[in-house]
Amino acid sequence: MTRFILRALISAVGLWAATRWVPGIRIDDAPTLVLAGLLLGVVNAIVRPILVILTLPITILSLGLFLLVVNTAMVALVAWMLPGFHIYGGFWSAFATALIVWITGWLASWLIGPRGRIDVSVRKL
């Protein structure tokens, strides 16, 4: 459970960065931002795997690039479900937001590690 909350907070950080860098993305307040991160985590855990399986042939044909469209759809779904999360710029704003959230999550996973804790590597000489 703590791992899910940590990933949701990382998604919220990515959404916050997207509101700063992407024109056409707006989140009204901080509680909505945290709720958007949590909702994005739930949507990615439940809806995204189903959508990935349904779009598997086109994902294979596009060499995996269609997964970016699936991630964009997940961001748009969260914006549609959550009243304080607005996408005014259409597909490209949602696409840029999905990229920023993905990069933020990737960097955080690289720093935190797969188990949700900070890994320290010690080399003895």
N, C-alpha and C positions, 0 to 999 in steps of 0.2 A: 504494500500500500504506500509506503514512503517513497518507493521508487517511482510509482505513478505520479504522486504529488510533485516530486522533484522534476520529472519530465514535463508535467503540466506547467510548472513555474518557468522552466526553460522555454517552453512554447510561448508563455506570456511575455517573456523577455524578447523573443523573436517578433512577436506581434507588436510590442512597443517600438522596437527598432523599425519595423515596417511602417508604423504610423509616422515616424520621423523622416523616413527616406522616400517613401512611395507616395506620390500625389494620388489622391482619390481614396485613401484609407483613413478612417477616423474611428476612434474608440472614445466614448464619452467621458469615462472616468476610470479610476483605478480598480474599483470592484468589478466593473464590467470587463476590464482587461484580464483580471485573474480568472473570472468566470469564463471568458473566451478561451483562455489557456486550458482550463479544465475541460470545457466542452470540446475543444479540438482534440484533446487526449482521448475522450470517450468516443468521438466520431472516428478517430484514427484506429481505435481498438475494435470497434464494432462494424462500422459501415465500410471502411477502407478495404479490409480483407475480402469482403464480398464483392466489392467493385473491382478489385484487382483480379479476382478469379473470373468474373464475367468479362473483363476486357483483356484476358490473357492472350488471345490470338493477335489482337492489334498491338499489344505490348511487345510481343515477340517480333512481329513484323517491323516495329519501329525501333528495335534493339533496346527497349526499355525506356525510351524517351516519353512514351505515352504516360508513364507513371507521374511525370510532371503535371500532365493534364488532370490526372486523378487527384494529386495533391492540391491543385488549384480548385478542383470541385469540392474538396473537403473544406477548404478555407471559405469558399462561397457558401457552402451549406451552413457552416457556423455563423457566418454573417447573416444569413437568412433566418436562422433560428433565434439569434440573440438581438434584442431590440437596440442595444447601445453600440453595436458594431456595424459600421457602415462602409460599403464599397461603392464609391461613386465613379471610379474610373473604368469599370467593366472588367473584362477578362484579363487584360494586361496588368491591371493593378492587383487583381487577385493572384495572378501568376507570379508577379514580383514578390508579393507577400509570402506566397508558398515557398519561393526560393530562399527568402531571408529566414523564414522559420526553419526550413530544412538545414541551411548552413549553420544557424545558431544551434540547432539540435545536434548536428554533426560535431561542431566544435566542443560543445559541452560533453558529449559522449566521449570524445577523445580525451578531454581533461579529467572527467569524472571516472570513466571506465565503465565496463558493461554491467557491473553489479550495483551501480548507484552510489559508489563511495570513491573518494579520492585515492588513487593508487600511487604508491611511492615506490620507485625502483631504486635499489641500493646496489652499487657495484663495488665489490671488494677487489682490491688489487693484490 
